[in-house]
């Protein structure tokens, strides 16, 4: 949880933490790799809170129109979580496959991009402090969160749904590689990751358009699944991608959801 006015510092912390996480990938020792997972978990939490915290505070400080904020987030999700992730997957596949730089090369490349991003944050981002009248210590903020959850059933249900979804997603992240190469087959991880993100981006774009119409939830789900079925049926996925060809469409559906 990133407090008000801490967006810039937390974003820099994210860059440093994930750079350290990438460095540990060079070690074959299990304990060092466990440190990588811990650092990666911390960095991921910061990724989904630090940048948003800074942007919202800076947006309000400059007095921009509120609808611009939703437009910014929409473009960030489509370009950042979609297009850039696809390009990153293809670039990582290029480093490992075509250039034969080794399986850790994508993490080294990520460290370079993180260092560049951190330099930009340090040199160009301003410090924003939010509303000083609402400045509270960490324990006070946690108590406020607990009270809010206990007083509103919808907040508790939303938190439970989000936790279950994140749990299933990270289970997928850990297991898709052994599921696609159960016998240790050599698979193009970057290319497969790019197809996952493409599936996610396409369905997200379709969902935003469907939600703009007065459709029931079941109608939206049915339309999404039918569209995804057509996408998978028309996809020309090479047989050499993985040992279990039939599992690729299932992974795409899982990622799209």
C-alpha positions as CSV (number, residue, x, y, z in Angstrom):
1,X,0.0,0.0,0.0
2,X,1.5,3.3,-1.1
3,X,0.7,6.3,1.0
4,X,-0.1,9.8,-0.3
5,X,2.9,11.6,-1.6
6,X,5.0,8.5,-1.7
7,X,4.5,7.6,-5.3
8,X,7.8,8.8,-6.6
9,X,9.8,7.1,-3.9
10,X,7.8,3.9,-4.2
11,X,8.3,3.9,-8.0
12,X,12.1,4.2,-7.5
13,X,12.0,1.4,-4.9
14,X,10.1,-0.7,-7.5
15,X,12.9,-0.2,-10.1
16,X,15.6,-1.0,-7.6
17,X,13.8,-4.1,-6.2
18,X,13.1,-5.6,-9.6
19,X,16.7,-4.9,-10.8
20,X,18.0,-6.9,-7.8
21,X,15.4,-9.6,-8.5
22,X,16.7,-9.9,-12.1
23,X,20.3,-10.1,-10.9
24,X,19.5,-13.1,-8.7
25,X,18.4,-15.1,-11.8
26,X,22.1,-15.7,-12.5
27,X,22.4,-17.9,-9.5
28,X,21.7,-21.6,-9.6
29,X,21.2,-21.8,-5.8
30,X,17.6,-22.4,-4.6
31,X,17.9,-20.0,-1.7
32,X,19.0,-17.2,-3.9
33,X,16.2,-17.9,-6.3
34,X,13.8,-17.8,-3.4
35,X,15.1,-14.3,-2.7
36,X,14.3,-13.5,-6.4
37,X,10.7,-14.6,-5.9
38,X,10.3,-12.5,-2.7
39,X,11.8,-9.5,-4.4
40,X,9.6,-10.1,-7.4
41,X,6.5,-10.2,-5.2
42,X,7.4,-6.9,-3.5
43,X,8.1,-5.3,-6.8
44,X,4.8,-6.6,-8.4
45,X,2.9,-5.1,-5.4
46,X,4.6,-1.7,-6.0
47,X,4.0,-1.9,-9.7
48,X,0.3,-2.0,-9.2
49,X,0.2,0.8,-6.7
50,X,3.2,3.2,-6.9
51,X,2.8,4.6,-10.4
52,X,-1.0,4.9,-10.0
53,X,-0.5,6.8,-6.7
54,X,1.9,9.3,-8.2
55,X,-0.3,9.8,-11.3
56,X,-3.5,10.5,-9.4
57,X,-1.8,12.9,-7.0
58,X,0.0,14.7,-9.8
59,X,-3.2,14.9,-11.9
60,X,-5.1,16.4,-9.0
61,X,-2.3,18.8,-8.1
62,X,-2.2,20.2,-11.6
63,X,-6.0,20.6,-11.7
64,X,-6.6,18.5,-14.8
65,X,-10.1,17.3,-15.7
66,X,-11.1,14.1,-14.0
67,X,-12.2,12.4,-17.2
68,X,-8.6,12.7,-18.5
69,X,-7.5,10.3,-15.7
70,X,-9.8,7.5,-16.9
71,X,-8.6,8.0,-20.5
72,X,-5.0,7.8,-19.3
73,X,-5.6,4.6,-17.4
74,X,-7.4,3.1,-20.3
75,X,-4.5,3.9,-22.7
76,X,-2.0,2.6,-20.1
77,X,-3.8,-0.7,-19.8
78,X,-4.1,-1.2,-23.5
79,X,-0.6,-0.1,-24.4
80,X,1.3,-1.1,-21.3
81,X,-0.4,-4.4,-20.3
82,X,-1.1,-5.2,-23.9
83,X,1.0,-3.9,-26.7
84,X,4.2,-3.4,-24.8
85,X,3.9,-6.8,-23.1
86,X,3.5,-8.4,-26.5
87,X,6.6,-6.6,-27.8
88,X,8.5,-7.5,-24.7
89,X,7.7,-11.2,-25.1
90,X,8.8,-11.2,-28.8
91,X,12.0,-9.2,-27.8
92,X,12.8,-11.7,-25.1
93,X,12.2,-14.6,-27.5
94,X,14.6,-12.9,-30.0
95,X,17.3,-12.6,-27.3
96,X,17.1,-16.2,-26.3
97,X,16.3,-17.9,-29.6
98,X,17.7,-16.0,-32.6
99,X,20.6,-14.3,-30.8
100,X,21.3,-17.3,-28.5
101,X,22.2,-15.0,-25.5
102,X,21.0,-17.5,-22.9
103,X,17.8,-17.9,-20.9
104,X,18.6,-15.1,-18.5
105,X,19.1,-12.5,-21.3
106,X,15.5,-11.2,-21.0
107,X,16.1,-10.4,-17.3
108,X,19.3,-8.6,-18.1
109,X,17.5,-6.6,-20.8
110,X,14.7,-5.8,-18.3
111,X,17.3,-4.5,-15.8
112,X,18.6,-2.1,-18.4
113,X,15.0,-0.8,-19.2
114,X,14.4,-0.5,-15.4
115,X,17.5,1.5,-14.9
116,X,16.5,3.9,-17.8
117,X,13.0,4.2,-16.3
118,X,14.4,4.9,-12.8
119,X,16.7,7.6,-14.3
120,X,13.7,9.3,-15.9
121,X,11.7,9.1,-12.7
122,X,14.5,10.7,-10.7
123,X,15.2,13.4,-13.2
124,X,11.7,14.4,-14.3
125,X,9.1,13.4,-11.8
126,X,8.1,15.9,-9.2
127,X,7.3,15.1,-5.6
128,X,3.6,15.3,-4.7
129,X,2.3,15.1,-1.2
130,X,-1.4,14.7,-1.7
131,X,-3.6,16.2,1.0
132,X,-1.5,16.8,4.0
133,X,-4.6,17.0,6.2
134,X,-5.2,13.3,5.5
135,X,-1.6,12.2,6.3
136,X,-1.7,9.2,8.6
137,X,0.8,6.7,9.8
138,X,0.8,3.2,8.5
139,X,-1.1,1.5,11.4
140,X,-3.8,4.1,11.2
141,X,-4.3,3.5,7.5
142,X,-4.5,-0.3,8.2
143,X,-7.1,0.2,10.9
144,X,-9.1,2.4,8.5
145,X,-9.0,-0.4,5.9
146,X,-10.1,-3.0,8.4
147,X,-13.0,-0.8,9.5
148,X,-14.0,-0.2,5.9
149,X,-14.0,-4.0,5.1
150,X,-16.0,-4.8,8.2
151,X,-18.6,-2.1,7.7
152,X,-19.4,-2.9,4.0
153,X,-20.0,-6.4,2.8
154,X,-19.4,-5.4,-0.8
155,X,-15.9,-4.3,0.0
156,X,-15.2,-7.7,1.7
157,X,-16.6,-9.6,-1.3
158,X,-14.6,-7.5,-3.7
159,X,-11.5,-8.2,-1.8
160,X,-12.2,-12.0,-1.7
161,X,-12.9,-12.1,-5.5
162,X,-9.7,-10.2,-6.2
163,X,-7.7,-12.5,-4.0
164,X,-9.1,-15.6,-5.6
165,X,-8.5,-14.2,-9.1
166,X,-5.0,-13.2,-8.3
167,X,-4.3,-16.6,-6.7
168,X,-5.5,-18.5,-9.8
169,X,-3.5,-16.1,-12.0
170,X,-0.3,-16.7,-10.2
171,X,-0.9,-20.4,-10.1
172,X,-1.2,-20.2,-13.9
173,X,2.1,-18.2,-14.0
174,X,4.0,-20.9,-12.1
175,X,2.5,-23.9,-13.9
176,X,2.1,-22.9,-17.6
177,X,5.8,-23.8,-18.4
178,X,5.7,-27.4,-17.0
179,X,2.2,-27.8,-18.5
180,X,3.4,-27.0,-22.0
181,X,6.7,-28.9,-21.7
182,X,6.1,-31.8,-19.3
183,X,9.1,-33.7,-20.6
184,X,11.5,-30.8,-20.6
185,X,10.9,-29.8,-24.2
186,X,12.5,-26.7,-25.5
187,X,9.7,-24.1,-26.0
188,X,9.8,-20.5,-27.1
189,X,8.7,-18.9,-23.8
190,X,8.8,-15.3,-25.1
191,X,6.6,-16.2,-28.1
192,X,4.1,-18.1,-26.0
193,X,4.0,-15.2,-23.5
194,X,3.3,-12.8,-26.3
195,X,0.3,-14.9,-27.5
196,X,-1.0,-14.9,-23.9
197,X,-0.8,-11.1,-23.8
198,X,-2.3,-10.8,-27.2
199,X,-5.3,-12.9,-26.1
200,X,-5.7,-10.8,-22.9
201,X,-5.5,-7.6,-24.9
202,X,-8.0,-8.6,-27.5
203,X,-10.6,-9.8,-24.9
204,X,-10.1,-6.7,-22.8
205,X,-10.7,-4.5,-25.8
206,X,-13.8,-6.5,-26.6
207,X,-15.1,-6.4,-23.0
208,X,-14.8,-2.6,-22.9
209,X,-17.0,-2.3,-26.0
210,X,-19.6,-4.8,-24.7
211,X,-19.8,-3.1,-21.3
212,X,-20.8,0.1,-23.1
213,X,-24.0,-1.6,-24.1
214,X,-26.9,-2.7,-22.0
215,X,-26.2,-6.4,-21.9
216,X,-26.6,-8.9,-19.1
217,X,-23.5,-10.4,-17.5
218,X,-24.3,-13.8,-19.1
219,X,-24.6,-12.3,-22.5
220,X,-21.2,-10.6,-22.2
221,X,-19.5,-13.8,-21.1
222,X,-21.2,-15.8,-23.9
223,X,-20.1,-13.3,-26.5
224,X,-16.5,-13.2,-25.2
225,X,-16.2,-17.0,-25.2
226,X,-17.7,-17.3,-28.7
227,X,-15.3,-14.6,-30.0
228,X,-12.3,-16.3,-28.3
229,X,-13.3,-19.6,-29.8
230,X,-13.2,-18.1,-33.3
231,X,-9.8,-16.5,-32.6
232,X,-8.3,-19.8,-31.4
233,X,-9.8,-21.7,-34.3
234,X,-8.3,-19.3,-36.9
235,X,-4.9,-19.0,-35.1
236,X,-2.0,-20.6,-37.0
237,X,0.0,-21.9,-34.0
238,X,3.0,-24.0,-35.2
239,X,3.1,-27.5,-33.9
240,X,6.7,-27.0,-32.7
241,X,5.6,-24.5,-30.1
242,X,5.1,-27.1,-27.4
243,X,4.9,-30.7,-26.7
244,X,1.2,-30.7,-25.9
245,X,-0.4,-28.7,-28.8
246,X,-3.9,-29.1,-27.5
247,X,-3.1,-27.3,-24.2
248,X,-2.2,-24.1,-26.0
249,X,-5.8,-23.0,-26.6
250,X,-6.7,-23.8,-23.0
251,X,-3.9,-21.6,-21.8
252,X,-5.0,-18.8,-24.1
253,X,-8.6,-19.0,-22.7
254,X,-7.2,-19.0,-19.2
255,X,-5.1,-15.9,-19.9
256,X,-8.0,-14.1,-21.6
257,X,-10.2,-14.7,-18.6
